[in-house]
């Protein structure tokens, strides 16, 4: 049973090591999130534009990525790429695996957000002489952004938590740092309490940041 009276001393002793792991987690998330967003946008374009062949390929990609475990995808990159002569380090493989899977979810969110803006918006814009691209950029896109901002922020928070899987391929992130401490101290419960608290702080800060930006964007449109 954990001695809570000694927990402060335990935390003070091991937080510096966990802090270094937290910085790695932040770095992986900071690389994976914009990569996932960019790929997600690219995957959305063919489906919104109605390009049938590319849309079919994108749908196939989304189904594969959504319905297979991220850890398996990470292993395929890390252990499979060397078989074809591609040698990437652990962080590169981890970032790419996380980004590729979450891009599939994000593309679905983007597509559904655009689809949620009714056809009357398009018709109204074209009725006053606006070109289709102008209607999309000035009328449809701002409304779609408002609709998807909350689910996208939730998805990116899930992305941050999913970075813990990079520990499985040897990246010394927050999770793996905790495992190393457990091997040295034997205090598994105390370490996982600290690890969970650091993840909670990180994701809470990100969530608050997204909510602030969402309110600012809504006020700007209003």
PLY file of the C-alpha trace (Angstrom):
ply
format ascii 1.0
element vertex 222
property float x
property float y
property float z
element edge 221
property int vertex1
property int vertex2
end_header
0.00 0.00 0.00
1.32 3.42 -0.90
2.48 5.63 1.94
0.99 8.99 0.99
3.06 10.75 3.65
6.20 9.83 1.71
4.72 10.46 -1.73
5.99 14.04 -1.85
9.57 12.90 -1.27
9.15 10.18 -3.88
7.77 12.65 -6.42
10.57 15.14 -5.76
13.12 12.40 -6.33
11.81 11.05 -9.62
10.01 14.01 -11.23
13.21 15.28 -12.93
13.56 11.96 -14.78
9.88 11.95 -15.66
10.18 15.57 -16.78
12.77 14.62 -19.40
10.40 11.92 -20.64
7.54 14.42 -20.71
9.61 16.71 -22.94
10.06 13.82 -25.39
6.31 13.17 -25.32
5.64 16.84 -26.05
8.15 16.78 -28.92
6.56 13.66 -30.46
3.07 15.18 -30.16
4.27 18.52 -31.53
5.60 16.75 -34.63
2.75 14.28 -35.07
-0.19 16.70 -34.63
0.56 19.14 -37.48
1.61 16.25 -39.70
-1.72 14.51 -39.03
-3.64 17.73 -39.68
-1.84 18.33 -42.99
-2.35 14.75 -44.19
-5.96 14.86 -43.01
-6.62 17.96 -45.13
-5.00 16.33 -48.16
-7.14 13.22 -47.69
-10.27 15.36 -47.49
-9.73 17.17 -50.79
-10.53 14.27 -53.18
-13.74 13.41 -51.34
-14.98 16.99 -51.21
-14.00 17.60 -54.83
-15.74 14.41 -55.97
-12.72 12.76 -57.61
-14.01 9.21 -57.75
-10.81 7.20 -58.10
-8.89 9.16 -55.49
-11.95 9.17 -53.23
-12.10 5.38 -53.38
-8.42 5.15 -52.49
-8.86 7.56 -49.61
-11.84 5.60 -48.28
-9.78 2.40 -48.42
-6.93 4.10 -46.57
-9.26 5.46 -43.90
-10.85 2.05 -43.32
-7.47 0.32 -42.98
-6.06 2.93 -40.61
-9.18 3.17 -38.45
-9.67 -0.58 -38.13
-6.15 -1.74 -37.31
-4.34 -1.06 -34.02
-1.89 1.84 -33.92
0.69 -0.34 -32.18
0.59 -2.84 -35.06
1.01 -0.01 -37.57
3.95 1.29 -35.56
5.59 -2.14 -35.54
5.06 -2.46 -39.29
6.92 0.80 -39.86
9.68 0.19 -37.36
10.39 -3.45 -38.19
9.08 -3.57 -41.76
10.78 -0.58 -43.39
14.32 -1.98 -42.87
13.26 -5.02 -44.90
12.89 -2.74 -47.94
16.05 -0.80 -47.25
14.52 2.15 -45.37
16.09 2.82 -41.98
14.37 5.40 -39.82
14.99 6.01 -36.13
12.45 5.26 -33.42
11.09 8.78 -33.11
10.56 9.16 -36.86
8.68 5.86 -37.06
6.64 6.71 -33.96
5.69 10.18 -35.17
4.77 8.90 -38.63
2.66 6.03 -37.28
0.72 8.29 -34.94
0.24 10.94 -37.64
-0.87 8.52 -40.34
-3.54 6.92 -38.19
-4.94 10.12 -36.75
-4.94 11.73 -40.19
-7.56 9.16 -41.19
-9.83 10.16 -38.29
-9.22 13.85 -38.90
-10.09 13.55 -42.59
-13.45 12.07 -41.65
-14.06 14.94 -39.24
-13.15 17.51 -41.89
-15.36 15.82 -44.48
-18.34 15.57 -42.15
-17.91 19.21 -41.07
-18.01 20.41 -44.67
-20.94 18.12 -45.47
-22.83 19.51 -42.46
-22.98 22.93 -44.12
-26.21 22.60 -46.09
-26.49 22.92 -49.88
-28.52 26.13 -49.45
-25.31 27.88 -48.39
-23.72 26.96 -51.71
-26.83 27.96 -53.62
-27.10 31.31 -51.84
-23.50 32.19 -52.60
-23.76 31.23 -56.24
-27.06 33.11 -56.52
-25.31 36.40 -55.76
-22.64 35.70 -58.39
-19.89 34.14 -56.28
-17.73 31.46 -57.83
-17.73 28.02 -56.27
-14.26 28.41 -54.75
-15.23 31.79 -53.28
-18.38 30.27 -51.77
-16.33 27.50 -50.22
-13.62 29.81 -48.84
-15.82 32.63 -47.57
-19.06 30.89 -46.57
-18.72 27.12 -46.22
-15.23 26.81 -44.74
-15.71 29.18 -41.76
-18.91 27.38 -40.78
-17.24 23.99 -41.18
-14.32 25.08 -39.00
-16.70 26.00 -36.17
-18.48 22.64 -36.49
-15.29 20.54 -36.38
-13.18 22.52 -33.94
-14.41 20.68 -30.84
-14.15 17.13 -32.28
-10.77 17.94 -33.83
-9.48 19.17 -30.48
-10.71 15.92 -28.89
-8.96 13.92 -31.60
-5.69 15.76 -31.04
-5.92 15.09 -27.30
-6.33 11.39 -28.12
-3.28 11.76 -30.36
-1.26 13.09 -27.43
-2.28 10.12 -25.29
-1.50 7.71 -28.12
2.09 8.95 -28.20
2.61 6.70 -25.18
2.79 3.79 -27.64
6.13 5.03 -28.98
7.61 3.56 -25.80
7.01 0.14 -27.36
9.68 0.81 -29.99
12.21 2.26 -27.58
11.46 5.98 -27.50
12.26 7.22 -23.97
9.05 9.19 -23.55
7.04 9.76 -20.39
5.64 6.21 -20.32
8.97 4.46 -20.87
10.66 6.78 -18.36
8.09 5.62 -15.83
8.81 1.97 -16.64
12.54 2.55 -16.16
11.90 4.10 -12.74
9.69 1.16 -11.77
12.47 -1.28 -12.62
14.85 0.65 -10.38
12.53 1.46 -7.48
9.86 -1.26 -7.58
7.26 1.41 -6.77
4.91 0.80 -9.67
1.77 2.42 -8.26
3.48 5.64 -7.21
5.18 6.00 -10.59
2.01 5.45 -12.58
0.19 8.02 -10.41
2.88 10.55 -11.35
2.80 9.55 -15.03
-1.00 9.79 -15.16
-0.89 13.19 -13.43
1.60 14.55 -15.97
-0.49 13.28 -18.91
-3.58 14.82 -17.30
-1.87 18.19 -16.90
-0.60 18.11 -20.49
-3.93 17.18 -22.08
-5.84 19.61 -19.85
-3.62 22.50 -20.95
-4.15 21.52 -24.59
-7.91 21.24 -24.07
-8.14 24.68 -22.45
-6.08 26.17 -25.28
-8.42 24.71 -27.88
-11.52 25.97 -26.06
-10.08 29.49 -25.85
-9.28 29.47 -29.58
-12.73 28.08 -30.37
-14.42 30.92 -28.49
-12.20 33.52 -30.14
-12.93 32.14 -33.59
-16.66 32.04 -32.89
-16.65 35.65 -31.69
-14.70 36.71 -34.77
-17.28 35.14 -37.06
-20.15 36.46 -34.98
0 1
1 2
2 3
3 4
4 5
5 6
6 7
7 8
8 9
9 10
10 11
11 12
12 13
13 14
14 15
15 16
16 17
17 18
18 19
19 20
20 21
21 22
22 23
23 24
24 25
25 26
26 27
27 28
28 29
29 30
30 31
31 32
32 33
33 34
34 35
35 36
36 37
37 38
38 39
39 40
40 41
41 42
42 43
43 44
44 45
45 46
46 47
47 48
48 49
49 50
50 51
51 52
52 53
53 54
54 55
55 56
56 57
57 58
58 59
59 60
60 61
61 62
62 63
63 64
64 65
65 66
66 67
67 68
68 69
69 70
70 71
71 72
72 73
73 74
74 75
75 76
76 77
77 78
78 79
79 80
80 81
81 82
82 83
83 84
84 85
85 86
86 87
87 88
88 89
89 90
90 91
91 92
92 93
93 94
94 95
95 96
96 97
97 98
98 99
99 100
100 101
101 102
102 103
103 104
104 105
105 106
106 107
107 108
108 109
109 110
110 111
111 112
112 113
113 114
114 115
115 116
116 117
117 118
118 119
119 120
120 121
121 122
122 123
123 124
124 125
125 126
126 127
127 128
128 129
129 130
130 131
131 132
132 133
133 134
134 135
135 136
136 137
137 138
138 139
139 140
140 141
141 142
142 143
143 144
144 145
145 146
146 147
147 148
148 149
149 150
150 151
151 152
152 153
153 154
154 155
155 156
156 157
157 158
158 159
159 160
160 161
161 162
162 163
163 164
164 165
165 166
166 167
167 168
168 169
169 170
170 171
171 172
172 173
173 174
174 175
175 176
176 177
177 178
178 179
179 180
180 181
181 182
182 183
183 184
184 185
185 186
186 187
187 188
188 189
189 190
190 191
191 192
192 193
193 194
194 195
195 196
196 197
197 198
198 199
199 200
200 201
201 202
202 203
203 204
204 205
205 206
206 207
207 208
208 209
209 210
210 211
211 212
212 213
213 214
214 215
215 216
216 217
217 218
218 219
219 220
220 221
